[in-house]
Amino acid sequence: MTAEPFRSQLAALEQRGRLRRLSPRAGRDFASNDYLALAGDPMIAQAVADAVARGVPLGSGGSRLLRGNAPEHEGLEAKAADFFRTQAALFLANGYVGNLALFSTLPQRGDLIVADELIHASAHDGMRMSKAASVFARHNDVQSFADLITAFRAEGGKGRIWIAVETLYSMDGDMAPLADLAKLAAQHDAMLLLDEAHGTGVFGPGGRGLSAGLDGLHNVITLHTCGKAMGAEGALICGPRIHIDYLVNRARAFIFSTAPSPLMAVAVSAALDRIEQAGDLRDRLLTLRQDAAEAICAPLGLSAPRSQILPVILGDDARAMAIAATLQQAGFDVRGIRPPTVPPGTSRLRISLTLNASRSDVAALGRELQRVMR
């Protein structure tokens, strides 16, 4: 096979300012999702070290339905179900696999998935694999969700409705109107699929996420990724027992995947303990948000950040990447985000506030941003 089709496509991406390259970690962290700085937490590390010492293996040896089902996996799932106040939980390798499993498996033929237009790419991929139809509502517009459901019923649709949103949007930093969506779901006997990737650990009592007020409802399924604020790796799907059992039996993304390391299950279990007691860390993160509002948002004419994710929308792909590169050269790890990750014309800097950076770092970034933007 000739390399020419790939070479020309890569050249076209570079010409448009959209060629991706891997780059090493460098500079002060304004890019990661390690919001509470738990990726290097000594308590979590000690839990893993203790597990190694007592003989917990690194590898799982196979899929969960073969010999890969370790006591550590089952212990974590029981603990997660209790922590997130739901009937059952299922541990998977990461959030991408979790969304593939959810969307490709639970909605059935004849059902309708109504998803927010800005939902994660992994949800889009899962919907492409689903037997159910899918439509997209305007971002955070409850009336748009309602209109799509009404249209489906008016056209004779008889199946179940699945309303799918992120609780906190990874590129915009805003939050879904969960209370109103829950009312809409109740009106239409719909299921709610809530992706808590960026909410878990940071929001809610004990870090249980923005959906904590809906926990335990029979029509709510949540996805909690473990590689962001929890500082570990993996994903937990939490919901009614019947849906978790169905995933174990039907989700190809689960059935045919090698199980996550038992040591990672130990790490996630320790991370649940850690975030439950991390009120001080959440308070410090809130302080960084307040600092960012003063040092970054106000001088640039932006609204104060609603979360730990602060987008600076620049529009042009090349300009976003050039400004990001200048900030990186100045010692600030800020990344530019371009389509298709975000809609065309909305290329941006995604500033991620984490406890790996200090208050003085936020102030310094604000000064450098003002200089660069001028």
QUIPEJO-V515297 format. One record per pair of residues at least 6 apart in sequence whose ideal C-beta (glycine too) atoms are under 8 Angstrom apart, sorted by sequence separation. I is the first residue (numbers start at 0). GAP is how many residues later the second one is. D is the distance in whole Angstrom. If there is no record, write none. Layout:
BEGIN
I | GAP | D
I | GAP | D
END
This chain:
BEGIN
12 | 6 | 4
37 | 6 | 6
51 | 6 | 8
60 | 6 | 5
61 | 6 | 4
80 | 6 | 6
91 | 6 | 5
106 | 6 | 5
137 | 6 | 4
167 | 6 | 8
168 | 6 | 8
183 | 6 | 7
184 | 6 | 7
200 | 6 | 4
202 | 6 | 6
203 | 6 | 6
213 | 6 | 5
223 | 6 | 8
225 | 6 | 5
226 | 6 | 5
247 | 6 | 7
248 | 6 | 8
295 | 6 | 7
296 | 6 | 6
297 | 6 | 8
313 | 6 | 5
327 | 6 | 7
341 | 6 | 6
12 | 7 | 8
31 | 7 | 8
60 | 7 | 6
80 | 7 | 5
126 | 7 | 4
136 | 7 | 4
167 | 7 | 5
168 | 7 | 8
184 | 7 | 5
199 | 7 | 7
202 | 7 | 5
203 | 7 | 7
204 | 7 | 6
207 | 7 | 7
214 | 7 | 8
225 | 7 | 6
226 | 7 | 7
236 | 7 | 7
246 | 7 | 6
247 | 7 | 8
296 | 7 | 5
326 | 7 | 4
338 | 7 | 8
59 | 8 | 4
80 | 8 | 4
114 | 8 | 6
136 | 8 | 4
166 | 8 | 6
167 | 8 | 8
199 | 8 | 7
200 | 8 | 8
203 | 8 | 4
225 | 8 | 4
226 | 8 | 8
296 | 8 | 7
301 | 8 | 8
338 | 8 | 7
356 | 8 | 8
9 | 9 | 6
63 | 9 | 7
79 | 9 | 4
91 | 9 | 6
151 | 9 | 7
166 | 9 | 5
199 | 9 | 5
202 | 9 | 8
210 | 9 | 7
224 | 9 | 8
225 | 9 | 6
313 | 9 | 7
337 | 9 | 5
352 | 9 | 7
59 | 10 | 6
102 | 10 | 7
165 | 10 | 6
181 | 10 | 7
198 | 10 | 4
224 | 10 | 5
225 | 10 | 7
236 | 10 | 7
301 | 10 | 7
323 | 10 | 5
336 | 10 | 7
76 | 11 | 7
77 | 11 | 8
79 | 11 | 7
136 | 11 | 6
164 | 11 | 4
166 | 11 | 6
180 | 11 | 7
198 | 11 | 4
210 | 11 | 5
223 | 11 | 7
224 | 11 | 8
292 | 11 | 4
323 | 11 | 6
324 | 11 | 8
335 | 11 | 7
336 | 11 | 5
76 | 12 | 5
114 | 12 | 7
148 | 12 | 6
198 | 12 | 7
222 | 12 | 6
223 | 12 | 5
292 | 12 | 6
299 | 12 | 7
323 | 12 | 4
335 | 12 | 7
336 | 12 | 8
56 | 13 | 8
59 | 13 | 8
75 | 13 | 8
76 | 13 | 6
134 | 13 | 5
164 | 13 | 8
195 | 13 | 4
208 | 13 | 7
222 | 13 | 7
291 | 13 | 6
296 | 13 | 7
322 | 13 | 7
335 | 13 | 6
336 | 13 | 5
55 | 14 | 8
76 | 14 | 6
112 | 14 | 6
195 | 14 | 7
222 | 14 | 6
223 | 14 | 7
295 | 14 | 7
334 | 14 | 7
335 | 14 | 8
350 | 14 | 8
75 | 15 | 6
195 | 15 | 6
208 | 15 | 7
221 | 15 | 8
222 | 15 | 8
288 | 15 | 8
320 | 15 | 4
333 | 15 | 5
334 | 15 | 6
55 | 16 | 6
164 | 16 | 7
177 | 16 | 7
220 | 16 | 7
221 | 16 | 5
288 | 16 | 5
295 | 16 | 8
319 | 16 | 4
333 | 16 | 8
112 | 17 | 7
134 | 17 | 8
193 | 17 | 5
220 | 17 | 7
221 | 17 | 7
319 | 17 | 7
320 | 17 | 7
333 | 17 | 6
72 | 18 | 6
144 | 18 | 6
162 | 18 | 6
175 | 18 | 8
220 | 18 | 4
288 | 18 | 7
291 | 18 | 6
319 | 18 | 6
112 | 19 | 5
114 | 19 | 6
116 | 19 | 4
219 | 19 | 7
220 | 19 | 8
288 | 19 | 6
102 | 20 | 6
110 | 20 | 8
111 | 20 | 6
112 | 20 | 7
113 | 20 | 8
114 | 20 | 8
115 | 20 | 7
116 | 20 | 7
193 | 20 | 8
287 | 20 | 8
50 | 21 | 7
98 | 21 | 6
101 | 21 | 8
110 | 21 | 4
111 | 21 | 5
112 | 21 | 4
113 | 21 | 6
114 | 21 | 6
115 | 21 | 6
116 | 21 | 6
117 | 21 | 5
162 | 21 | 7
316 | 21 | 5
99 | 22 | 6
102 | 22 | 8
103 | 22 | 5
108 | 22 | 4
109 | 22 | 7
110 | 22 | 7
111 | 22 | 7
112 | 22 | 7
113 | 22 | 8
114 | 22 | 7
116 | 22 | 5
162 | 22 | 5
191 | 22 | 7
206 | 22 | 7
217 | 22 | 6
220 | 22 | 6
316 | 22 | 7
326 | 22 | 8
98 | 23 | 4
102 | 23 | 3
103 | 23 | 8
106 | 23 | 5
107 | 23 | 6
108 | 23 | 7
111 | 23 | 7
113 | 23 | 6
115 | 23 | 6
284 | 23 | 6
97 | 24 | 8
98 | 24 | 5
101 | 24 | 6
102 | 24 | 5
106 | 24 | 7
107 | 24 | 6
115 | 24 | 7
160 | 24 | 8
174 | 24 | 8
199 | 24 | 4
94 | 25 | 8
99 | 25 | 6
100 | 25 | 7
103 | 25 | 4
104 | 25 | 8
106 | 25 | 4
191 | 25 | 8
199 | 25 | 7
323 | 25 | 6
95 | 26 | 4
98 | 26 | 7
99 | 26 | 5
102 | 26 | 7
103 | 26 | 5
193 | 26 | 7
195 | 26 | 5
196 | 26 | 7
233 | 26 | 5
310 | 26 | 8
320 | 26 | 8
322 | 26 | 6
94 | 27 | 6
98 | 27 | 5
102 | 27 | 5
131 | 27 | 7
160 | 27 | 5
162 | 27 | 5
164 | 27 | 8
166 | 27 | 5
169 | 27 | 7
191 | 27 | 6
193 | 27 | 7
194 | 27 | 8
195 | 27 | 6
196 | 27 | 8
200 | 27 | 7
201 | 27 | 5
232 | 27 | 7
319 | 27 | 4
160 | 28 | 8
161 | 28 | 7
162 | 28 | 7
163 | 28 | 8
164 | 28 | 8
165 | 28 | 8
166 | 28 | 7
167 | 28 | 8
169 | 28 | 5
190 | 28 | 5
191 | 28 | 5
192 | 28 | 5
193 | 28 | 5
194 | 28 | 5
195 | 28 | 5
196 | 28 | 4
199 | 28 | 7
200 | 28 | 3
318 | 28 | 7
319 | 28 | 6
95 | 29 | 8
99 | 29 | 7
159 | 29 | 7
160 | 29 | 4
161 | 29 | 5
162 | 29 | 5
163 | 29 | 4
164 | 29 | 6
165 | 29 | 4
166 | 29 | 5
167 | 29 | 8
168 | 29 | 8
189 | 29 | 7
190 | 29 | 8
191 | 29 | 7
193 | 29 | 7
195 | 29 | 8
199 | 29 | 6
200 | 29 | 5
319 | 29 | 6
331 | 29 | 8
131 | 30 | 7
138 | 30 | 8
159 | 30 | 7
160 | 30 | 7
162 | 30 | 7
164 | 30 | 7
167 | 30 | 4
188 | 30 | 8
190 | 30 | 7
192 | 30 | 8
197 | 30 | 6
199 | 30 | 6
233 | 30 | 6
314 | 30 | 6
316 | 30 | 5
113 | 31 | 5
159 | 31 | 6
161 | 31 | 6
163 | 31 | 8
165 | 31 | 7
166 | 31 | 8
167 | 31 | 4
196 | 31 | 6
197 | 31 | 8
232 | 31 | 5
233 | 31 | 8
314 | 31 | 7
315 | 31 | 6
333 | 31 | 7
165 | 32 | 7
166 | 32 | 4
177 | 32 | 6
181 | 32 | 6
231 | 32 | 6
235 | 32 | 8
314 | 32 | 6
331 | 32 | 8
138 | 33 | 8
177 | 33 | 6
185 | 33 | 8
312 | 33 | 5
313 | 33 | 6
331 | 33 | 5
113 | 34 | 5
139 | 34 | 7
167 | 34 | 8
175 | 34 | 8
178 | 34 | 8
184 | 34 | 6
232 | 34 | 7
233 | 34 | 6
312 | 34 | 8
313 | 34 | 6
113 | 35 | 6
141 | 35 | 6
148 | 35 | 8
167 | 35 | 7
174 | 35 | 6
177 | 35 | 8
181 | 35 | 8
231 | 35 | 4
232 | 35 | 8
312 | 35 | 4
313 | 35 | 7
111 | 36 | 8
139 | 36 | 6
144 | 36 | 7
166 | 36 | 8
177 | 36 | 7
231 | 36 | 5
311 | 36 | 6
331 | 36 | 6
111 | 37 | 7
139 | 37 | 6
310 | 37 | 5
311 | 37 | 4
141 | 38 | 5
145 | 38 | 6
181 | 38 | 8
229 | 38 | 7
310 | 38 | 7
326 | 38 | 7
329 | 38 | 5
141 | 39 | 6
144 | 39 | 6
148 | 39 | 5
231 | 39 | 5
310 | 39 | 6
311 | 39 | 7
111 | 40 | 5
230 | 40 | 6
309 | 40 | 8
310 | 40 | 7
122 | 41 | 6
148 | 41 | 7
229 | 41 | 4
308 | 41 | 7
309 | 41 | 4
326 | 41 | 6
141 | 42 | 6
166 | 42 | 6
167 | 42 | 6
225 | 42 | 5
229 | 42 | 8
308 | 42 | 8
309 | 42 | 8
326 | 42 | 7
329 | 42 | 8
166 | 43 | 4
230 | 43 | 8
308 | 43 | 6
309 | 43 | 7
166 | 44 | 6
229 | 44 | 8
307 | 44 | 7
308 | 44 | 8
111 | 45 | 6
118 | 45 | 6
225 | 45 | 7
229 | 45 | 6
307 | 45 | 4
326 | 45 | 6
118 | 46 | 6
119 | 46 | 6
228 | 46 | 7
307 | 46 | 7
325 | 46 | 5
109 | 47 | 8
111 | 47 | 6
113 | 47 | 6
118 | 47 | 6
109 | 48 | 6
110 | 48 | 4
111 | 48 | 8
113 | 48 | 7
114 | 48 | 8
115 | 48 | 7
117 | 48 | 7
304 | 48 | 7
109 | 49 | 4
110 | 49 | 5
111 | 49 | 6
112 | 49 | 5
113 | 49 | 5
114 | 49 | 4
115 | 49 | 5
322 | 49 | 6
108 | 50 | 8
110 | 50 | 7
111 | 50 | 7
113 | 50 | 7
114 | 50 | 7
115 | 50 | 7
119 | 50 | 7
322 | 50 | 7
107 | 51 | 7
110 | 51 | 6
112 | 51 | 6
117 | 51 | 6
107 | 52 | 7
106 | 53 | 7
117 | 53 | 7
117 | 54 | 7
106 | 55 | 5
295 | 55 | 7
105 | 56 | 7
311 | 57 | 8
291 | 59 | 7
115 | 60 | 7
102 | 61 | 7
291 | 61 | 6
288 | 64 | 6
287 | 65 | 5
295 | 66 | 7
287 | 67 | 7
294 | 67 | 6
298 | 67 | 7
206 | 68 | 4
284 | 68 | 7
290 | 68 | 5
294 | 68 | 5
205 | 69 | 7
206 | 69 | 6
284 | 69 | 8
287 | 69 | 7
295 | 69 | 7
299 | 69 | 7
205 | 70 | 4
284 | 70 | 6
291 | 70 | 5
294 | 70 | 7
295 | 70 | 4
298 | 70 | 8
299 | 70 | 7
206 | 71 | 6
283 | 71 | 6
287 | 71 | 7
290 | 71 | 5
294 | 71 | 3
298 | 71 | 5
122 | 72 | 7
286 | 72 | 7
290 | 72 | 7
293 | 72 | 8
294 | 72 | 8
295 | 73 | 6
299 | 73 | 7
200 | 74 | 4
280 | 74 | 6
287 | 74 | 6
291 | 74 | 7
119 | 75 | 6
199 | 75 | 8
206 | 75 | 7
118 | 76 | 7
119 | 77 | 7
200 | 77 | 7
201 | 80 | 6
201 | 83 | 7
105 | 85 | 8
105 | 87 | 8
102 | 90 | 8
101 | 91 | 6
98 | 96 | 7
94 | 100 | 8
94 | 102 | 5
202 | 104 | 8
201 | 105 | 7
201 | 106 | 6
197 | 109 | 7
197 | 110 | 8
197 | 111 | 7
105 | 115 | 7
101 | 119 | 7
101 | 121 | 7
82 | 123 | 8
84 | 123 | 8
83 | 124 | 6
98 | 124 | 7
82 | 125 | 7
83 | 125 | 8
97 | 125 | 5
84 | 127 | 8
97 | 127 | 7
94 | 128 | 6
85 | 129 | 6
86 | 129 | 8
84 | 130 | 4
85 | 130 | 6
94 | 130 | 4
83 | 131 | 6
84 | 131 | 5
93 | 131 | 7
174 | 131 | 6
94 | 132 | 7
172 | 132 | 6
173 | 132 | 6
174 | 132 | 7
93 | 133 | 6
172 | 133 | 6
173 | 133 | 7
85 | 134 | 8
172 | 134 | 5
101 | 135 | 6
172 | 135 | 7
85 | 136 | 7
100 | 136 | 7
172 | 136 | 3
97 | 137 | 4
105 | 137 | 6
171 | 137 | 7
172 | 137 | 6
83 | 138 | 7
96 | 138 | 7
97 | 138 | 8
170 | 138 | 7
172 | 138 | 6
93 | 139 | 7
97 | 139 | 6
167 | 139 | 6
169 | 139 | 7
171 | 139 | 6
83 | 140 | 7
92 | 140 | 8
93 | 140 | 6
94 | 140 | 5
105 | 140 | 7
168 | 140 | 8
170 | 140 | 6
92 | 141 | 6
93 | 141 | 6
104 | 141 | 7
105 | 141 | 7
167 | 141 | 7
91 | 142 | 6
92 | 142 | 7
104 | 142 | 6
90 | 143 | 6
91 | 143 | 5
79 | 144 | 8
90 | 144 | 7
91 | 144 | 8
90 | 145 | 6
91 | 145 | 7
101 | 145 | 8
104 | 145 | 5
89 | 146 | 7
100 | 146 | 6
104 | 146 | 4
88 | 147 | 5
89 | 147 | 5
103 | 147 | 7
104 | 147 | 8
88 | 148 | 7
103 | 148 | 7
104 | 148 | 8
88 | 149 | 5
101 | 149 | 8
103 | 149 | 7
87 | 150 | 7
100 | 150 | 4
87 | 151 | 7
100 | 151 | 8
83 | 152 | 7
85 | 152 | 4
86 | 152 | 7
87 | 152 | 7
100 | 152 | 4
85 | 153 | 6
86 | 153 | 5
87 | 153 | 4
99 | 153 | 4
100 | 153 | 5
83 | 154 | 5
85 | 154 | 7
86 | 154 | 4
89 | 154 | 5
87 | 155 | 8
88 | 155 | 7
79 | 156 | 5
87 | 156 | 4
96 | 156 | 5
80 | 157 | 7
86 | 157 | 7
87 | 157 | 8
89 | 157 | 6
96 | 157 | 8
79 | 158 | 6
89 | 158 | 7
76 | 159 | 8
75 | 160 | 8
96 | 160 | 6
91 | 161 | 7
91 | 162 | 6
34 | 163 | 8
37 | 163 | 8
89 | 164 | 7
92 | 164 | 6
32 | 165 | 7
35 | 165 | 6
91 | 165 | 7
34 | 166 | 7
35 | 166 | 7
170 | 166 | 6
34 | 167 | 5
92 | 167 | 5
91 | 168 | 7
90 | 169 | 6
170 | 170 | 7
170 | 171 | 5
90 | 174 | 6
90 | 177 | 7
170 | 177 | 7
170 | 179 | 6
64 | 183 | 8
63 | 184 | 8
72 | 186 | 7
43 | 187 | 6
72 | 187 | 7
43 | 188 | 7
79 | 188 | 8
69 | 189 | 7
72 | 189 | 7
75 | 189 | 4
82 | 189 | 5
40 | 190 | 6
63 | 190 | 7
64 | 190 | 6
67 | 190 | 6
68 | 190 | 7
71 | 190 | 4
74 | 190 | 7
75 | 190 | 8
78 | 190 | 6
37 | 191 | 7
39 | 191 | 8
67 | 191 | 3
70 | 191 | 8
71 | 191 | 8
37 | 192 | 6
38 | 192 | 4
62 | 192 | 7
69 | 192 | 4
72 | 192 | 5
75 | 192 | 6
79 | 192 | 7
34 | 193 | 6
35 | 193 | 5
37 | 193 | 3
38 | 193 | 8
62 | 193 | 7
71 | 193 | 4
75 | 193 | 5
78 | 193 | 6
82 | 193 | 7
32 | 194 | 7
33 | 194 | 7
34 | 194 | 4
36 | 194 | 8
37 | 194 | 8
62 | 194 | 6
71 | 194 | 5
74 | 194 | 7
32 | 195 | 4
33 | 195 | 8
35 | 195 | 7
62 | 195 | 6
63 | 195 | 5
69 | 195 | 7
32 | 196 | 7
61 | 196 | 6
62 | 196 | 6
33 | 197 | 6
61 | 197 | 7
71 | 197 | 7
59 | 198 | 6
60 | 198 | 8
59 | 199 | 4
59 | 200 | 7
59 | 201 | 6
58 | 202 | 6
59 | 202 | 6
57 | 203 | 6
57 | 204 | 8
56 | 205 | 6
57 | 205 | 6
55 | 206 | 5
56 | 206 | 8
55 | 207 | 6
55 | 210 | 6
50 | 211 | 8
51 | 211 | 7
50 | 212 | 6
47 | 215 | 5
50 | 215 | 4
47 | 218 | 6
46 | 219 | 6
47 | 219 | 5
120 | 219 | 8
46 | 220 | 7
120 | 220 | 7
46 | 222 | 7
47 | 222 | 8
43 | 223 | 6
46 | 223 | 4
43 | 226 | 5
42 | 227 | 6
43 | 227 | 6
40 | 230 | 8
42 | 230 | 8
43 | 230 | 6
42 | 231 | 6
37 | 233 | 6
40 | 233 | 6
37 | 236 | 6
37 | 237 | 7
35 | 239 | 7
37 | 240 | 8
35 | 242 | 6
36 | 244 | 8
35 | 245 | 5
35 | 246 | 7
35 | 249 | 7
34 | 250 | 6
34 | 273 | 5
16 | 299 | 8
17 | 299 | 6
16 | 300 | 4
15 | 301 | 6
16 | 301 | 4
26 | 301 | 6
31 | 301 | 8
25 | 302 | 7
29 | 302 | 6
30 | 302 | 5
26 | 303 | 8
27 | 303 | 6
29 | 303 | 6
30 | 303 | 6
16 | 304 | 6
26 | 304 | 5
27 | 304 | 6
28 | 304 | 6
29 | 304 | 5
30 | 304 | 5
26 | 305 | 5
27 | 305 | 6
26 | 306 | 4
25 | 307 | 6
24 | 308 | 7
34 | 317 | 7
36 | 317 | 6
34 | 318 | 7
35 | 318 | 8
36 | 318 | 4
30 | 319 | 7
32 | 319 | 7
34 | 319 | 5
35 | 319 | 6
36 | 319 | 5
17 | 320 | 5
31 | 320 | 6
33 | 320 | 5
34 | 320 | 7
16 | 321 | 7
17 | 321 | 7
29 | 321 | 5
30 | 321 | 6
32 | 321 | 8
29 | 322 | 6
31 | 322 | 6
33 | 322 | 6
28 | 323 | 8
29 | 323 | 7
29 | 324 | 8
31 | 324 | 7
28 | 325 | 5
28 | 327 | 4
29 | 327 | 6
27 | 328 | 8
28 | 328 | 5
27 | 329 | 5
29 | 331 | 8
27 | 333 | 5
29 | 335 | 6
27 | 337 | 7
END
